[in-house]
């Protein structure tokens, strides 16, 4: 009798233990199917904010430090009760923090050098970020340049002091390519574009805008990506692209005060010879690329400094590309007037269901940084 009782107890213990292991495996598998990353842009080190938290003339260093402090408290909070991915679930691992450019403000009108701005950026976004992934590794940091960063490196048609300082571009390059360190910046050879596969989703990080040169690189990058794998694009520029960003089509194609082209991408401007013209030709090149690569689902960008979720249809209204635009901590079109509207985005992806939800985090809406306030949101099927 005692033997039977002992045997039953052993069997029960084995079964219960097996169920516990299966449950733990199930939780782990569920976590592995979820991607979460934070998204911000246009941090503009070198600028000063007129008013912030009751203070005046507050530097970008202090404002961005406050945003990172708020970001560090997002883990452990809960997503809002909405219809989005992981609704009401606890925020656990953060796979990445993405910053789409304008790290250093352009060095005009007494703005500090890009060297000083890059040093401040590293103190805030490298040394002070304490976010972790589900495996307790430090959250990845993905950075790409904005038009201000590139202009600081290649020059501008208005006076800057110094005339050139490539520190931010060199810093971004060395941060993203640790095995290919550089100490001199070449606008052709030192292009900052790269991709990462995260849990079955392909992330592409571009240099300013997907111009013809970037699309040649993207074509090669996508060669080994199955059509079933969703692709997310990250760039600084809006998809409409401003004429001034392109190579000067006039004269010796230089940067000069008369033409005002900034030569930030490698493609020469084709719609005319004036920075006030259209970019229909340049945009249609991108549109045709999107039509060919139908697994490109979302375009994330900064540059215009406010949160907006919208659809880009192209010059001929013949595509439908979901776009996510984010706020700037320093130049927010809305948050500059109302600092409670300062925001970054948290993006949550269910890779099994292939659904993505973007939620606006209002990080300066109260005195308690651990008390998350939510703004707008959108869910996109991948």
Secondary structure, DSSP 8 states (H G I E B T S, - for coil): -HHHHHHHHHHHHHHHHHHHHHHHHHHHHHHHTEEEEEEEB---BT-EEEEETTEEEEEHHHHHHHHHHHHTT-TTSB--SSSSTTTT-B-----EEEEES--B--S-TT---HHHHHHHHIIIIITS---B-TTS-B-EEEEE--HHHHHHHH--SS--SSS---HHHHHHHHHH-TTS--SS--TTTT---EEEEETTEEEEE-SSS--HHHHHHHHHHGGGS-TTS-EEEE-SS-TT--GGGSB--STT----TTT-----SSSB--S-S-TTS--HHHHHHHHHHHHH-TTEEEEEE-SS-S-EEEEE-TTTT---EEEEE--BTTT-TTTTT-GGG-EEEEEEEETTTTEEEEEEEETTSSS-TTS-EEEEEEEEE-
